[in-house]
């Protein structure tokens, strides 16, 4: 199971797996970078957060924007963000993706059953 996760998780996430942009545990870097770790954490925690926070369509781009801006600025300039910032923007992005799926599912259910 561990070997499958190490092999397929970076492919699913589209992760570059750079060790300098990854968190590490006991000297061994995580399988995915800090931003992808944040995306996974945000997506999974979104299942709990979205039941307590009111949601709206406008929140999706607001949650995705910090991750996209940080990634683009880092890609096209000499700016190098820290892992904690990559994780934080990834967390918001993962939460935004979860919210998009959540709102889409409710919209489809509403159209089909009401």
Phi and psi in radians as a Rosetta constraint file:
Dihedral C 1 N 2 CA 2 C 2 CIRCULARHARMONIC -1.051 0.35
Dihedral N 2 CA 2 C 2 N 3 CIRCULARHARMONIC -0.705 0.35
Dihedral C 2 N 3 CA 3 C 3 CIRCULARHARMONIC -1.128 0.35
Dihedral N 3 CA 3 C 3 N 4 CIRCULARHARMONIC -0.656 0.35
Dihedral C 3 N 4 CA 4 C 4 CIRCULARHARMONIC -1.167 0.35
Dihedral N 4 CA 4 C 4 N 5 CIRCULARHARMONIC -0.726 0.35
Dihedral C 4 N 5 CA 5 C 5 CIRCULARHARMONIC -1.093 0.35
Dihedral N 5 CA 5 C 5 N 6 CIRCULARHARMONIC -0.815 0.35
Dihedral C 5 N 6 CA 6 C 6 CIRCULARHARMONIC -1.109 0.35
Dihedral N 6 CA 6 C 6 N 7 CIRCULARHARMONIC -0.496 0.35
Dihedral C 6 N 7 CA 7 C 7 CIRCULARHARMONIC -1.491 0.35
Dihedral N 7 CA 7 C 7 N 8 CIRCULARHARMONIC -0.790 0.35
Dihedral C 7 N 8 CA 8 C 8 CIRCULARHARMONIC -1.675 0.35
Dihedral N 8 CA 8 C 8 N 9 CIRCULARHARMONIC -0.448 0.35
Dihedral C 8 N 9 CA 9 C 9 CIRCULARHARMONIC -1.049 0.35
Dihedral N 9 CA 9 C 9 N 10 CIRCULARHARMONIC -0.804 0.35
Dihedral C 9 N 10 CA 10 C 10 CIRCULARHARMONIC -1.071 0.35
Dihedral N 10 CA 10 C 10 N 11 CIRCULARHARMONIC -0.611 0.35
Dihedral C 10 N 11 CA 11 C 11 CIRCULARHARMONIC -1.160 0.35
Dihedral N 11 CA 11 C 11 N 12 CIRCULARHARMONIC -0.752 0.35
Dihedral C 11 N 12 CA 12 C 12 CIRCULARHARMONIC -1.140 0.35
Dihedral N 12 CA 12 C 12 N 13 CIRCULARHARMONIC -0.709 0.35
Dihedral C 12 N 13 CA 13 C 13 CIRCULARHARMONIC -1.415 0.35
Dihedral N 13 CA 13 C 13 N 14 CIRCULARHARMONIC -0.298 0.35
Dihedral C 13 N 14 CA 14 C 14 CIRCULARHARMONIC 1.234 0.35
Dihedral N 14 CA 14 C 14 N 15 CIRCULARHARMONIC 0.640 0.35
Dihedral C 14 N 15 CA 15 C 15 CIRCULARHARMONIC -1.520 0.35
Dihedral N 15 CA 15 C 15 N 16 CIRCULARHARMONIC 2.494 0.35
Dihedral C 15 N 16 CA 16 C 16 CIRCULARHARMONIC -1.416 0.35
Dihedral N 16 CA 16 C 16 N 17 CIRCULARHARMONIC -0.334 0.35
Dihedral C 16 N 17 CA 17 C 17 CIRCULARHARMONIC 1.069 0.35
Dihedral N 17 CA 17 C 17 N 18 CIRCULARHARMONIC 0.568 0.35
Dihedral C 17 N 18 CA 18 C 18 CIRCULARHARMONIC -1.274 0.35
Dihedral N 18 CA 18 C 18 N 19 CIRCULARHARMONIC 2.213 0.35
Dihedral C 18 N 19 CA 19 C 19 CIRCULARHARMONIC -1.107 0.35
Dihedral N 19 CA 19 C 19 N 20 CIRCULARHARMONIC -0.577 0.35
Dihedral C 19 N 20 CA 20 C 20 CIRCULARHARMONIC -1.282 0.35
Dihedral N 20 CA 20 C 20 N 21 CIRCULARHARMONIC -0.245 0.35
Dihedral C 20 N 21 CA 21 C 21 CIRCULARHARMONIC -1.933 0.35
Dihedral N 21 CA 21 C 21 N 22 CIRCULARHARMONIC 0.355 0.35
Dihedral C 21 N 22 CA 22 C 22 CIRCULARHARMONIC -2.099 0.35
Dihedral N 22 CA 22 C 22 N 23 CIRCULARHARMONIC 2.641 0.35
Dihedral C 22 N 23 CA 23 C 23 CIRCULARHARMONIC -1.304 0.35
Dihedral N 23 CA 23 C 23 N 24 CIRCULARHARMONIC 2.823 0.35
Dihedral C 23 N 24 CA 24 C 24 CIRCULARHARMONIC -2.370 0.35
Dihedral N 24 CA 24 C 24 N 25 CIRCULARHARMONIC 2.708 0.35
Dihedral C 24 N 25 CA 25 C 25 CIRCULARHARMONIC -2.322 0.35
Dihedral N 25 CA 25 C 25 N 26 CIRCULARHARMONIC 2.119 0.35
Dihedral C 25 N 26 CA 26 C 26 CIRCULARHARMONIC 0.991 0.35
Dihedral N 26 CA 26 C 26 N 27 CIRCULARHARMONIC 0.653 0.35
Dihedral C 26 N 27 CA 27 C 27 CIRCULARHARMONIC 1.426 0.35
Dihedral N 27 CA 27 C 27 N 28 CIRCULARHARMONIC -0.019 0.35
Dihedral C 27 N 28 CA 28 C 28 CIRCULARHARMONIC -1.909 0.35
Dihedral N 28 CA 28 C 28 N 29 CIRCULARHARMONIC 2.168 0.35
Dihedral C 28 N 29 CA 29 C 29 CIRCULARHARMONIC -1.188 0.35
Dihedral N 29 CA 29 C 29 N 30 CIRCULARHARMONIC 2.609 0.35
Dihedral C 29 N 30 CA 30 C 30 CIRCULARHARMONIC -1.072 0.35
Dihedral N 30 CA 30 C 30 N 31 CIRCULARHARMONIC 2.814 0.35
Dihedral C 30 N 31 CA 31 C 31 CIRCULARHARMONIC -1.159 0.35
Dihedral N 31 CA 31 C 31 N 32 CIRCULARHARMONIC -0.574 0.35
Dihedral C 31 N 32 CA 32 C 32 CIRCULARHARMONIC -2.083 0.35
Dihedral N 32 CA 32 C 32 N 33 CIRCULARHARMONIC 2.809 0.35
Dihedral C 32 N 33 CA 33 C 33 CIRCULARHARMONIC -1.245 0.35
Dihedral N 33 CA 33 C 33 N 34 CIRCULARHARMONIC 3.072 0.35
Dihedral C 33 N 34 CA 34 C 34 CIRCULARHARMONIC -1.098 0.35
Dihedral N 34 CA 34 C 34 N 35 CIRCULARHARMONIC -0.704 0.35
Dihedral C 34 N 35 CA 35 C 35 CIRCULARHARMONIC -1.136 0.35
Dihedral N 35 CA 35 C 35 N 36 CIRCULARHARMONIC -0.769 0.35
Dihedral C 35 N 36 CA 36 C 36 CIRCULARHARMONIC -1.163 0.35
Dihedral N 36 CA 36 C 36 N 37 CIRCULARHARMONIC -0.613 0.35
Dihedral C 36 N 37 CA 37 C 37 CIRCULARHARMONIC -1.067 0.35
Dihedral N 37 CA 37 C 37 N 38 CIRCULARHARMONIC -0.757 0.35
Dihedral C 37 N 38 CA 38 C 38 CIRCULARHARMONIC -1.116 0.35
Dihedral N 38 CA 38 C 38 N 39 CIRCULARHARMONIC -0.698 0.35
Dihedral C 38 N 39 CA 39 C 39 CIRCULARHARMONIC -1.070 0.35
Dihedral N 39 CA 39 C 39 N 40 CIRCULARHARMONIC -0.767 0.35
Dihedral C 39 N 40 CA 40 C 40 CIRCULARHARMONIC -1.117 0.35
Dihedral N 40 CA 40 C 40 N 41 CIRCULARHARMONIC -0.804 0.35
Dihedral C 40 N 41 CA 41 C 41 CIRCULARHARMONIC -1.091 0.35
Dihedral N 41 CA 41 C 41 N 42 CIRCULARHARMONIC -0.755 0.35
Dihedral C 41 N 42 CA 42 C 42 CIRCULARHARMONIC -1.150 0.35
Dihedral N 42 CA 42 C 42 N 43 CIRCULARHARMONIC -0.737 0.35
Dihedral C 42 N 43 CA 43 C 43 CIRCULARHARMONIC -1.109 0.35
Dihedral N 43 CA 43 C 43 N 44 CIRCULARHARMONIC -0.828 0.35
Dihedral C 43 N 44 CA 44 C 44 CIRCULARHARMONIC -1.195 0.35
Dihedral N 44 CA 44 C 44 N 45 CIRCULARHARMONIC -0.724 0.35
Dihedral C 44 N 45 CA 45 C 45 CIRCULARHARMONIC -1.249 0.35
Dihedral N 45 CA 45 C 45 N 46 CIRCULARHARMONIC -0.351 0.35
Dihedral C 45 N 46 CA 46 C 46 CIRCULARHARMONIC -1.036 0.35
Dihedral N 46 CA 46 C 46 N 47 CIRCULARHARMONIC -0.530 0.35
Dihedral C 46 N 47 CA 47 C 47 CIRCULARHARMONIC -1.064 0.35
Dihedral N 47 CA 47 C 47 N 48 CIRCULARHARMONIC -0.546 0.35
Dihedral C 47 N 48 CA 48 C 48 CIRCULARHARMONIC -1.588 0.35
Dihedral N 48 CA 48 C 48 N 49 CIRCULARHARMONIC -0.743 0.35
Dihedral C 48 N 49 CA 49 C 49 CIRCULARHARMONIC -1.102 0.35
Dihedral N 49 CA 49 C 49 N 50 CIRCULARHARMONIC -0.708 0.35
Dihedral C 49 N 50 CA 50 C 50 CIRCULARHARMONIC -1.180 0.35
Dihedral N 50 CA 50 C 50 N 51 CIRCULARHARMONIC -0.263 0.35
Dihedral C 50 N 51 CA 51 C 51 CIRCULARHARMONIC -1.419 0.35
Dihedral N 51 CA 51 C 51 N 52 CIRCULARHARMONIC -0.285 0.35
Dihedral C 51 N 52 CA 52 C 52 CIRCULARHARMONIC -1.959 0.35
Dihedral N 52 CA 52 C 52 N 53 CIRCULARHARMONIC -0.208 0.35
Dihedral C 52 N 53 CA 53 C 53 CIRCULARHARMONIC -1.982 0.35
Dihedral N 53 CA 53 C 53 N 54 CIRCULARHARMONIC 2.277 0.35
Dihedral C 53 N 54 CA 54 C 54 CIRCULARHARMONIC -1.113 0.35
Dihedral N 54 CA 54 C 54 N 55 CIRCULARHARMONIC 2.451 0.35
Dihedral C 54 N 55 CA 55 C 55 CIRCULARHARMONIC -2.020 0.35
Dihedral N 55 CA 55 C 55 N 56 CIRCULARHARMONIC 2.673 0.35
Dihedral C 55 N 56 CA 56 C 56 CIRCULARHARMONIC -2.672 0.35
Dihedral N 56 CA 56 C 56 N 57 CIRCULARHARMONIC 2.722 0.35
Dihedral C 56 N 57 CA 57 C 57 CIRCULARHARMONIC -1.049 0.35
Dihedral N 57 CA 57 C 57 N 58 CIRCULARHARMONIC -0.624 0.35
Dihedral C 57 N 58 CA 58 C 58 CIRCULARHARMONIC -1.142 0.35
Dihedral N 58 CA 58 C 58 N 59 CIRCULARHARMONIC -0.341 0.35
Dihedral C 58 N 59 CA 59 C 59 CIRCULARHARMONIC -1.281 0.35
Dihedral N 59 CA 59 C 59 N 60 CIRCULARHARMONIC -0.440 0.35
Dihedral C 59 N 60 CA 60 C 60 CIRCULARHARMONIC -1.074 0.35
Dihedral N 60 CA 60 C 60 N 61 CIRCULARHARMONIC -0.966 0.35
Dihedral C 60 N 61 CA 61 C 61 CIRCULARHARMONIC -1.139 0.35
Dihedral N 61 CA 61 C 61 N 62 CIRCULARHARMONIC -0.526 0.35
Dihedral C 61 N 62 CA 62 C 62 CIRCULARHARMONIC -1.134 0.35
Dihedral N 62 CA 62 C 62 N 63 CIRCULARHARMONIC -0.607 0.35
Dihedral C 62 N 63 CA 63 C 63 CIRCULARHARMONIC -1.384 0.35
Dihedral N 63 CA 63 C 63 N 64 CIRCULARHARMONIC -0.568 0.35
Dihedral C 63 N 64 CA 64 C 64 CIRCULARHARMONIC -1.393 0.35
Dihedral N 64 CA 64 C 64 N 65 CIRCULARHARMONIC -0.499 0.35
Dihedral C 64 N 65 CA 65 C 65 CIRCULARHARMONIC -1.002 0.35
Dihedral N 65 CA 65 C 65 N 66 CIRCULARHARMONIC -0.805 0.35
Dihedral C 65 N 66 CA 66 C 66 CIRCULARHARMONIC -1.029 0.35
Dihedral N 66 CA 66 C 66 N 67 CIRCULARHARMONIC -0.693 0.35
Dihedral C 66 N 67 CA 67 C 67 CIRCULARHARMONIC -1.163 0.35
Dihedral N 67 CA 67 C 67 N 68 CIRCULARHARMONIC -0.780 0.35
Dihedral C 67 N 68 CA 68 C 68 CIRCULARHARMONIC -1.138 0.35
Dihedral N 68 CA 68 C 68 N 69 CIRCULARHARMONIC -0.778 0.35
Dihedral C 68 N 69 CA 69 C 69 CIRCULARHARMONIC -1.097 0.35
Dihedral N 69 CA 69 C 69 N 70 CIRCULARHARMONIC -0.813 0.35
Dihedral C 69 N 70 CA 70 C 70 CIRCULARHARMONIC -1.063 0.35
Dihedral N 70 CA 70 C 70 N 71 CIRCULARHARMONIC -0.762 0.35
Dihedral C 70 N 71 CA 71 C 71 CIRCULARHARMONIC -1.148 0.35
Dihedral N 71 CA 71 C 71 N 72 CIRCULARHARMONIC -0.754 0.35
Dihedral C 71 N 72 CA 72 C 72 CIRCULARHARMONIC -1.204 0.35
Dihedral N 72 CA 72 C 72 N 73 CIRCULARHARMONIC -0.747 0.35
Dihedral C 72 N 73 CA 73 C 73 CIRCULARHARMONIC -1.082 0.35
Dihedral N 73 CA 73 C 73 N 74 CIRCULARHARMONIC -0.721 0.35
Dihedral C 73 N 74 CA 74 C 74 CIRCULARHARMONIC -1.189 0.35
Dihedral N 74 CA 74 C 74 N 75 CIRCULARHARMONIC -0.606 0.35
Dihedral C 74 N 75 CA 75 C 75 CIRCULARHARMONIC -1.289 0.35
Dihedral N 75 CA 75 C 75 N 76 CIRCULARHARMONIC -0.586 0.35
Dihedral C 75 N 76 CA 76 C 76 CIRCULARHARMONIC -1.921 0.35
Dihedral N 76 CA 76 C 76 N 77 CIRCULARHARMONIC 0.065 0.35
Dihedral C 76 N 77 CA 77 C 77 CIRCULARHARMONIC -2.323 0.35
Dihedral N 77 CA 77 C 77 N 78 CIRCULARHARMONIC -3.090 0.35
Dihedral C 77 N 78 CA 78 C 78 CIRCULARHARMONIC -1.499 0.35
Dihedral N 78 CA 78 C 78 N 79 CIRCULARHARMONIC -0.028 0.35
Dihedral C 78 N 79 CA 79 C 79 CIRCULARHARMONIC -1.108 0.35
Dihedral N 79 CA 79 C 79 N 80 CIRCULARHARMONIC 2.377 0.35
Dihedral C 79 N 80 CA 80 C 80 CIRCULARHARMONIC -2.230 0.35
Dihedral N 80 CA 80 C 80 N 81 CIRCULARHARMONIC 1.896 0.35
Dihedral C 80 N 81 CA 81 C 81 CIRCULARHARMONIC -1.373 0.35
Dihedral N 81 CA 81 C 81 N 82 CIRCULARHARMONIC 2.818 0.35
Dihedral C 81 N 82 CA 82 C 82 CIRCULARHARMONIC -1.492 0.35
Dihedral N 82 CA 82 C 82 N 83 CIRCULARHARMONIC 2.818 0.35
Dihedral C 82 N 83 CA 83 C 83 CIRCULARHARMONIC -1.095 0.35
Dihedral N 83 CA 83 C 83 N 84 CIRCULARHARMONIC -0.618 0.35
Dihedral C 83 N 84 CA 84 C 84 CIRCULARHARMONIC -1.136 0.35
Dihedral N 84 CA 84 C 84 N 85 CIRCULARHARMONIC -0.609 0.35
Dihedral C 84 N 85 CA 85 C 85 CIRCULARHARMONIC -1.264 0.35
Dihedral N 85 CA 85 C 85 N 86 CIRCULARHARMONIC -0.695 0.35
Dihedral C 85 N 86 CA 86 C 86 CIRCULARHARMONIC -1.057 0.35
Dihedral N 86 CA 86 C 86 N 87 CIRCULARHARMONIC -0.770 0.35
Dihedral C 86 N 87 CA 87 C 87 CIRCULARHARMONIC -1.095 0.35
Dihedral N 87 CA 87 C 87 N 88 CIRCULARHARMONIC -0.791 0.35
Dihedral C 87 N 88 CA 88 C 88 CIRCULARHARMONIC -1.103 0.35
Dihedral N 88 CA 88 C 88 N 89 CIRCULARHARMONIC -0.797 0.35
Dihedral C 88 N 89 CA 89 C 89 CIRCULARHARMONIC -1.206 0.35
Dihedral N 89 CA 89 C 89 N 90 CIRCULARHARMONIC -0.601 0.35
Dihedral C 89 N 90 CA 90 C 90 CIRCULARHARMONIC -1.142 0.35
Dihedral N 90 CA 90 C 90 N 91 CIRCULARHARMONIC -0.679 0.35
Dihedral C 90 N 91 CA 91 C 91 CIRCULARHARMONIC -1.063 0.35
Dihedral N 91 CA 91 C 91 N 92 CIRCULARHARMONIC -0.823 0.35
Dihedral C 91 N 92 CA 92 C 92 CIRCULARHARMONIC -1.098 0.35
Dihedral N 92 CA 92 C 92 N 93 CIRCULARHARMONIC -0.705 0.35
Dihedral C 92 N 93 CA 93 C 93 CIRCULARHARMONIC -1.125 0.35
Dihedral N 93 CA 93 C 93 N 94 CIRCULARHARMONIC -0.737 0.35
Dihedral C 93 N 94 CA 94 C 94 CIRCULARHARMONIC -1.114 0.35
Dihedral N 94 CA 94 C 94 N 95 CIRCULARHARMONIC -0.674 0.35
Dihedral C 94 N 95 CA 95 C 95 CIRCULARHARMONIC -1.127 0.35
Dihedral N 95 CA 95 C 95 N 96 CIRCULARHARMONIC -0.695 0.35
Dihedral C 95 N 96 CA 96 C 96 CIRCULARHARMONIC -1.120 0.35
Dihedral N 96 CA 96 C 96 N 97 CIRCULARHARMONIC -0.714 0.35
Dihedral C 96 N 97 CA 97 C 97 CIRCULARHARMONIC -1.131 0.35
Dihedral N 97 CA 97 C 97 N 98 CIRCULARHARMONIC -0.748 0.35
Dihedral C 97 N 98 CA 98 C 98 CIRCULARHARMONIC -1.076 0.35
Dihedral N 98 CA 98 C 98 N 99 CIRCULARHARMONIC -0.744 0.35
Dihedral C 98 N 99 CA 99 C 99 CIRCULARHARMONIC -1.116 0.35
Dihedral N 99 CA 99 C 99 N 100 CIRCULARHARMONIC -0.687 0.35
Dihedral C 99 N 100 CA 100 C 100 CIRCULARHARMONIC -1.061 0.35
Dihedral N 100 CA 100 C 100 N 101 CIRCULARHARMONIC -0.798 0.35
Dihedral C 100 N 101 CA 101 C 101 CIRCULARHARMONIC -1.133 0.35
Dihedral N 101 CA 101 C 101 N 102 CIRCULARHARMONIC -0.731 0.35
Dihedral C 101 N 102 CA 102 C 102 CIRCULARHARMONIC -1.058 0.35
Dihedral N 102 CA 102 C 102 N 103 CIRCULARHARMONIC -0.866 0.35
Dihedral C 102 N 103 CA 103 C 103 CIRCULARHARMONIC -1.178 0.35
Dihedral N 103 CA 103 C 103 N 104 CIRCULARHARMONIC -0.663 0.35
Dihedral C 103 N 104 CA 104 C 104 CIRCULARHARMONIC -1.130 0.35
Dihedral N 104 CA 104 C 104 N 105 CIRCULARHARMONIC -0.755 0.35
Dihedral C 104 N 105 CA 105 C 105 CIRCULARHARMONIC -1.090 0.35
Dihedral N 105 CA 105 C 105 N 106 CIRCULARHARMONIC -0.739 0.35
Dihedral C 105 N 106 CA 106 C 106 CIRCULARHARMONIC -1.181 0.35
Dihedral N 106 CA 106 C 106 N 107 CIRCULARHARMONIC -0.641 0.35
Dihedral C 106 N 107 CA 107 C 107 CIRCULARHARMONIC -1.118 0.35
Dihedral N 107 CA 107 C 107 N 108 CIRCULARHARMONIC -0.786 0.35
Dihedral C 107 N 108 CA 108 C 108 CIRCULARHARMONIC -1.120 0.35
Dihedral N 108 CA 108 C 108 N 109 CIRCULARHARMONIC -0.778 0.35
Dihedral C 108 N 109 CA 109 C 109 CIRCULARHARMONIC -1.077 0.35
Dihedral N 109 CA 109 C 109 N 110 CIRCULARHARMONIC -0.688 0.35
Dihedral C 109 N 110 CA 110 C 110 CIRCULARHARMONIC -1.126 0.35
Dihedral N 110 CA 110 C 110 N 111 CIRCULARHARMONIC -0.695 0.35
Dihedral C 110 N 111 CA 111 C 111 CIRCULARHARMONIC -1.230 0.35
Dihedral N 111 CA 111 C 111 N 112 CIRCULARHARMONIC -0.608 0.35
Dihedral C 111 N 112 CA 112 C 112 CIRCULARHARMONIC -1.380 0.35
Dihedral N 112 CA 112 C 112 N 113 CIRCULARHARMONIC -0.639 0.35
Dihedral C 112 N 113 CA 113 C 113 CIRCULARHARMONIC -1.952 0.35
Dihedral N 113 CA 113 C 113 N 114 CIRCULARHARMONIC -0.043 0.35
